[in-house]
Amino acid sequence: MHAGTRRSKSFYPLAAFFALFVLFLYGPMSTIVILSFQGPDGGLTFPMNGVSLHWFENLFEAQAVGDFGGSFQRSLALGVIVMILTVVISFMAGLAFRRRFHGASVVFYLAVASLIVPSILISLGIGLMFRIFGWQPAWYSSGLGAHLSWTLPFGLLIMFAVFNRFDRSFEEAARDLGATPWQTIRHVVLPILAPSLVGVGLFGFTLSYDEFARSLMTAGTFNTLPLEIYGMTTNVTTPVLYALGTVTTVFSFAVIGVAIVAVQVIRHRRARRGSDAGRGV
């Protein structure tokens, strides 16, 4: 009874803290979503003046200020490129660091050092370097490098943790059966690590897609979506800005949903293959 009393006393502060956390996290988001359905004569604040899809329709029309379509395409393309490179480089680094080599610690700390450097300094340094060399900053060059300096450390840390728990007996069994190193990676290592690689890809895409600070000085002439949204906050005075926030939020949740589905499909296929192997099929 005494232990149950202690638990009940600690439950309420934790519940209150969690409620505040949810409120601060989803309250502003919910407000933006609700206000994006303002009527044609609606403003940026409550009370709402009607309910309609007017501002979503207006979002995809030609805007006097802002380039939603172009910035979205650039952020999407940049996010996909960053995702692919983050997955490939992190996986290869995970394989490489399984064998200790001279200077491994130095390479590791250099790779993750950008996590402790303010993002705006990374952006400023890369943009300044491009200008010193006479290169034109662009989202696909300097912007790509700035985003990789943010996503790769996360990918490396995830893959190092995964490989530390990886059972090498699977690889040894494959080699005993005559598999080449490439066949071992393709048919043994990659299928086992597939869910983790999906997670690394999700990290890479989402961190790049909504990155603002590291894009500020490196995107060049054409804005990415976060920069475009920031620019629109100083010029757009209609709920079309909220409609843009709602669309980008839905897209972000859709990406997360696709990643979760992909992981579940991979696990289902793995379980089915294990079941078939157990029955000798």
C-alpha positions, 0 to 999 in steps of 0.5 A: 500500500505504501509503495502504491501511495508513493507511485500515486503521488509521483504520477500527478507531477509526471502527468502534469509535465507530460500534459505541458509538453504535449501542449507546447509541442502540439498547441502551436501546430494545432493553431496553425492547422485550424487557422489555415481553414479560415474563410476568404475574408479571414485573418491571421488570428482568432476568431475565424471568419468562416471555414473554407479551403480558400487559402490552400487553393491560393497557395498553389496559385501564382504568389506576389511574394514567395516561391512555394513550388520551387522551394519545395522542389529544391528542399525535396531534391536536397533531402533525397540526395542527403538521405541517400548519401547519409545512408551510404556513407554511414553504412560504409563507415560502420563497416570500416570502423569494425576494424580498428585502424590508426587514427580511428578515434581522430576520424570519429571525433572530427566526424561528429565535431559539427554537432557541437559547433553552432549551425550558423557558424557552419553555414557562415564558414562554408558560405565564406569559403565558397566566396573566397574560392570564387565559387557561387553558393548553391543549394546543391553544392554548398548547401549539400555540404552544410546539410551533410555536416549535420546529418552524417554525425547522426547516421554514423552514431546510429550505425556504430551502435547497430554494428556494435550489436551485430552478430558476426557469426552470420557473416562467418556462416555465409563465408563457410558456405562459400559466399564472397565478401560482396555476397555476404554484405548483400545477402546477409548484412544488408537484410539484417540492417535494413530497418536501421538503414531506413531509420538513418535515411529518415533522419537524413531526410527530415534533418535536411528537409527542415534545416534553416540555420545551415541553409541560411548562408549556403543556399545561394540565390534560390531558397529552400523551403525553410528559408522561403517560409521565413521570408514569407513571414515578413511579407505575407499577411494572409492565412496562406502562410498557415496553409503552407505550414499545414501542407508541409506538416502533413508532408513531414508526417507522411514521410515518417509514415512511409518509413514506419511502413517500410520497417514493418514490411521488412520485418514481416518479410524477414519473419516470413523467410524465417518461418519458411526456412524453419519448415524447410521450404 
